[in-house]
Amino acid sequence: MSVQTQKPSDLTPRQEPAISPLQKLNRAIYRQAPEVFDSIKLLPYNVYKSIYRTTAFPKTERERSEAFFNSFLLHIQPAKIEKHALRFTYTFGLGLLSTYLFLLLTLTGILLMFFYVPATDQAYFRMLDLRSSVSFGGIMRGMHFWSANAMIGAVFFHMCRVFYTGAYKPPRELNWVVGVILFVLTLVMGFTGYLLPWDQLAFWAITVGANIAGKADYISTSLTGLGLPDLHFGLFTKNMLLGGDVVGQEALLRFYVLHVALLPVILFSLIVWHFWLIRKTGGISSPKESPE
Amino acid sequence: MAKRVREEEIFPRNPNKTYGLMEIVKGSSPRVDRGPDDMVSSWPHLLIREAILFAACFVIVLALALWAPPPLEKPADPTKPPNPAKAPWYFLGLQELVSYDAFWGGLGIPGIVIIGLMFIPYLDRHHSGIGRWFAKSRSTACWAFTLIFVVPSIILIIIGTYFRGPNWGFYPPWNMPVEPPIILHSIFGGMGL
């Protein structure tokens, strides 16, 4: 801080006492990075502080709010919430349940990907391996199967809850639309995953489903009455989906790519948008919005 | 800052004032121009509920995986079609509709339903009954949704799952033919496929 004025006595070289190289190093560290020893001492606290930013165990109201503001995972949610929104019988936790099931599906799905090959001559035997020789393979597949079925139910009943409580009304229109798209995508996710075990159930179910998609031919056939050429919408859709006329290797590969790559990314993005829209449209619906 | 002051210094007694300090209440934030609200901190009230829900969800899914393992039938064989061939359960309502009319059942009606669902909030904009289950002022909307969407979806899935047997014939579940005959030329006949 202060400018040192050098006295003549300082100019004369002082006799330095003999010091060991270790002491020399010590001095060098103190001279160039005096805080390093403190840093080592405070390492655990500083790591903790960098993660929680405030505190992991908030006590005051301010700290409780900060716990939400300062956490990446929690900042999606409001720091303060209406008591009404916490009543279990208002939402039955269905929206969050759908999210949790999606997370479980992602987790078990990634684990299953380590053991699965989307080839018609291997897929089924990989299923058998999961049951017999892969550690916890049966549990992984079981959890994936039940989470998938439960998610379809949870999303459907979540949609019913939102309707029966009038939660889709302005200003939440767009979030309802995103929700409907998420519902359809959940069904498509289930459908594309259904083929992957490559057993009789899977093969014939997808055959039936793809034939339903082929029914769009009715539209293009009807349009020929307007002088348009018959574009075979249904046949086109079916061929795009299956990569051929029947369910085979190409279909298995397409369903696999849709199921593990394309659809999860779209679904995840829409879930994020869904959450964002909840916050931006005033949080969860409340009876205060329409006094009766 | 911590200097003790007498009440009169902050709130001087003024005979012209029609208000005064009534009471000092415990609180962490000033409440100006606001009525009493019923907000609570998300930490821990929301967080603990979310944690419990996740634990319950995880345990139930794990229990189902352990005690009710998913089905695995024989390897896929394009030459041995089952009778009837059924779609995944959530599409059995759709398959049931397809058995009545191929286009309208498979695409027409489902398409109209999905588009219709998306338009609900743009058509029903009246600001009533938000935040209550089955609000009286919304009874028409609730009935319409139930009778047009919820009940038909569930009933069609139940019929498709439990009441449809060989050649998509209607059988009660207690009288379902045990070994369905495989007739190659008509497996898709009943489904209009």
Interface residues (C-beta under 8 A of the other chain):
Chain A: P58 T60 E61 R62 R64 S65 A67 F68 L74 Q77 P78 A79 K80 I81 E82 K83 H84 L86 F88 Y90 G93 L96 L97 Y100 L101 L104 T120 Y124 M127 L128 R131 G138 I139 R141 G142 M143 F145 W146 S147 N149 A150 I152 F156 C160 F163 Y164 T165 G166 A167 Y168 K169 P170 R172 E173 W176 V177 V180 V184 L187 G190 F191 Y194 P197 W198 D199 Q200 L201 A202 F203 W204 A205 T207 V208 G209 N211 I212 A213 K215 A216 Y218 I219 V246 V247 S285 S286 P287 K288 E289 S290 E292
Chain B: S28 S29 D37 D38 M39 V40 S41 S42 W43 P44 H45 L46 L47 R49 E50 L53 F54 C57 F58 V61 L62 L64 A65 L66 A68 P69 P70 P71 L72 E73 K74 P75 A76 D77 P78 K80 P81 P82 A85 K86 A87 P88 W89 Y90 F91 L94 Q95 V98 A102 F103 G106 L107 G108 I114 L117 M118 I120 P121 Y122 D124 R125 H126 H127 S128 G129 I130 G131 R132 W133 F134 A135 K136 S137 R138 A141 C142 F145 V150 S153 F188 M191 L193
